[in-house]
Amino acid sequence: MALYRKKPVVIEAKKHSNVSTAKEIAEWIRSYEGECSVITENGRLVSFKIKTLEGDMKVITGDYVIRGVAGEFYPCKPGIFRQTYERIS
């Protein structure tokens, strides 16, 4: 069996931590013509969904939203994000 190493790539990512970051992330996604929708409960923003290559995916507080190498967006749980990526700037 052959072994493979993941190629180093640079991605853009933003962490969803509150209402203000949710709005910022939504604007960021839309600036690349991506699609997202907000989910509210009793008039409060709870989470939002983004359209990914695999379908709509829910983003909750603490999740990261990543813009991949092909311009696609997708959510990533914090633990996986920390294991996979390191900040470079």
Sequence and secondary structure as in RCSB ss.txt:
>XXXX:A:sequence
MALYRKKPVVIEAKKHSNVSTAKEIAEWIRSYEGECSVITENGRLVSFKIKTLEGDMKVITGDYVIRGVAGEFYP
CKPGIFRQTYERIS
>XXXX:A:secstr
           EEEE  SHHHHHHHHHHHHHTT  EEEEEETTEEEEEEEEETTEEEEE TT EEEE TTS EEE
E HHHHHHH     
